[in-house]
């Protein structure tokens, strides 16, 4: 099954459009069924077994709720962590920002093009992303990973896995109440997803890295790069 990247409807809808609002809620449910938060939590636990990172950047962070779910799981053992949520649209609600504060975590919202921001940001402990890399064709994705590799020692991604199971799953999202936008975007995402070592093959060779990539759960592909 060849990887095919096509536009997703949600990316072009105004943030306040009712269809976009519902589709972002759909994504929260899909993350639950995909087990995305648990996948990333286990990876982070293995990477930072003793001391937490001081700063985590989430690129393509959307409404910030994915990172918030991670923060809730780590808040009883990770203190004073700063989260930077980077997205082209500023759609993180005041309520979400307040929930970070209640956990004792700082949250900084950055509305910017991710390429521009990475080219000028300072180095950080960890960069992660969820359901974001599959939006890019290989050439542009390679450039993104190059920028990431310069700015951090740890990078973690959880993406759609391009598979028969994923394709079947996208045909059933209506069962959990997903709207027409999500029903369109879900199969597009899977066709643009990853398998085998496709992300690893695009990771730059600028240093000594330990790379891990493979299936995570039924519907996801996980990638971890750690500088040795």
C-alpha positions in Angstrom: 0.0 0.0 0.0 1.8 3.2 -1.2 1.8 6.2 1.0 -0.5 9.0 -0.4 -0.7 12.4 1.2 -3.8 14.4 0.4 -5.4 17.5 2.1 -7.6 17.0 5.1 -10.8 19.1 5.5 -10.1 20.1 9.1 -6.9 21.9 8.1 -8.7 24.3 5.9 -11.8 25.1 8.1 -11.8 28.2 10.2 -11.2 27.3 13.9 -14.6 28.6 15.0 -16.5 26.6 12.3 -18.9 24.3 14.1 -17.7 21.4 11.9 -14.1 22.0 13.0 -15.1 22.2 16.6 -16.9 18.9 16.4 -14.1 17.3 14.5 -11.5 18.3 17.1 -13.8 16.6 19.7 -13.9 13.6 17.4 -10.1 13.5 17.4 -10.1 13.3 21.2 -12.3 10.2 21.0 -10.2 8.7 18.2 -7.0 9.2 20.3 -8.8 7.3 23.1 -9.6 4.3 20.9 -6.2 4.4 19.3 -4.6 4.4 22.8 -2.3 7.3 21.7 -1.9 8.8 25.2 -0.9 5.5 26.7 1.6 4.8 23.9 3.4 8.1 24.3 3.2 7.8 28.1 5.0 4.5 28.1 7.7 5.8 25.7 8.3 8.8 27.8 8.5 6.7 31.0 11.2 4.6 29.3 13.2 7.7 28.2 12.9 9.6 31.5 12.8 6.9 34.2 14.4 9.1 36.9 14.2 12.8 36.2 11.5 14.5 34.1 12.3 16.8 31.2 12.2 20.5 32.1 10.6 21.5 28.8 8.5 19.5 26.4 7.4 20.9 23.0 4.4 19.5 21.2 4.4 20.4 17.5 1.1 20.3 15.7 -0.5 20.5 19.2 -4.0 21.5 18.0 -6.2 22.3 20.9 -3.6 21.2 23.5 -5.8 18.4 24.9 -3.6 15.5 23.9 -0.7 17.0 25.8 -3.0 17.8 28.7 -3.9 14.1 29.0 -0.3 13.3 29.2 0.3 16.0 31.8 -2.5 14.5 34.0 -0.8 11.1 33.9 2.6 12.5 34.8 1.6 15.3 37.2 1.9 13.2 40.4 5.6 12.4 39.6 6.7 15.1 37.3 6.8 18.6 38.8 7.3 22.1 37.3 7.4 20.9 33.7 7.0 23.6 31.0 4.9 22.7 28.0 5.2 24.6 24.7 2.2 24.0 22.4 3.1 24.9 18.8 0.4 25.1 16.1 -0.4 27.3 13.1 -3.8 28.0 14.7 -4.3 29.4 18.2 -7.2 27.1 19.4 -6.1 26.2 22.9 -9.1 27.3 25.1 -8.7 29.3 28.4 -10.1 26.3 30.2 -7.4 24.0 28.8 -4.7 26.5 29.8 -6.2 26.7 33.3 -6.1 22.9 33.7 -2.3 22.9 33.0 -1.9 25.5 35.8 -4.0 23.3 38.2 -1.6 20.5 37.6 1.4 22.7 38.4 2.6 22.7 34.8 3.4 25.8 32.8 1.9 26.0 29.3 3.1 28.4 26.6 1.0 28.7 23.4 2.8 29.4 20.2 0.8 30.2 17.0 3.3 29.9 14.2 4.5 27.9 11.2 6.3 25.0 12.7 9.2 25.3 10.2 9.7 29.0 11.0 9.5 28.4 14.7 11.9 25.4 14.8 14.4 27.4 12.8 14.6 30.1 15.6 13.7 28.4 18.9 16.1 27.4 21.6 17.1 23.8 22.3 14.7 21.8 24.4 14.7 18.5 26.3 12.0 16.8 24.3 9.9 17.3 21.2 6.9 15.2 20.6 4.0 15.1 18.2 0.8 13.2 17.7 -1.0 12.7 14.4 1.0 15.4 12.7 3.9 14.0 10.6 1.5 12.2 8.2 0.4 15.6 6.8 3.8 16.0 5.0 5.2 14.6 1.8 8.5 12.9 2.2 10.6 15.8 1.1 9.0 18.3 3.4 8.9 15.8 6.3 12.6 15.2 5.9 13.2 18.9 6.3 11.0 19.0 9.4 12.9 16.1 11.0 16.2 17.8 10.2 15.1 20.9 12.1 13.8 18.8 15.0 17.1 16.8 15.3 19.0 20.0 15.7 16.8 21.3 18.5 16.4 18.3 20.8 18.0 15.1 22.1 14.6 13.3 22.3 11.9 13.1 19.6 8.8 11.0 19.8 6.0 10.7 17.3 2.7 8.7 17.3 1.2 8.5 13.9 -1.5 6.6 12.0 -0.3 3.2 10.8 -1.0 2.5 7.2 -2.6 -0.9 7.4 -5.7 -3.0 6.5 -6.9 -2.7 10.1 -6.6 1.0 10.0 -8.5 1.2 6.8 -11.3 -0.8 8.2 -11.3 1.2 11.3 -11.8 4.5 9.4 -15.0 3.1 7.9 -16.4 2.6 11.3 -15.8 6.0 12.9 -19.4 7.0 12.4 -20.2 4.4 15.1 -18.7 6.8 17.7 -20.5 9.8 16.3 -17.8 11.3 14.1 -19.0 14.1 11.8 -18.6 14.3 8.0 -15.3 16.1 8.3 -13.8 13.4 10.5 -15.3 10.7 8.3 -13.5 12.2 5.3 -10.2 12.9 7.1 -9.8 9.5 8.9 -9.2 7.4 5.7 -7.0 10.2 4.3 -4.9 10.1 7.4 -4.4 6.3 7.2 -3.4 6.4 3.6 -0.8 9.1 4.5 0.3 7.1 7.6 3.4 5.1 8.1 4.6 1.5 8.3 7.9 -0.5 8.5 10.8 2.1 9.0 9.5 4.9 6.8 10.1 7.7 9.3 13.5 6.2 10.3 14.6 6.4 6.7 13.9 10.1 6.7 15.7 10.8 10.0 18.9 12.8 9.4 22.3 11.2 10.2 23.7 14.2 12.0 25.0 12.5 15.1 24.8 9.3 17.1 21.1 8.4 17.5 19.2 5.4 18.8 16.2 4.9 16.7 13.0 2.9 17.4 10.1 2.6 15.1 7.3 0.1 14.7 3.7 -0.8 15.3 2.1 0.5 18.5 -1.3 -1.0 19.3 -3.6 -1.8 16.4 -3.8 1.5 14.6 -0.6 3.5 15.4 3.0 3.7 14.3 5.4 5.0 17.0 8.8 6.6 16.4 11.5 7.5 18.9 14.9 9.1 18.3 17.2 9.5 21.2 20.7 11.1 20.9 23.3 9.0 22.6 
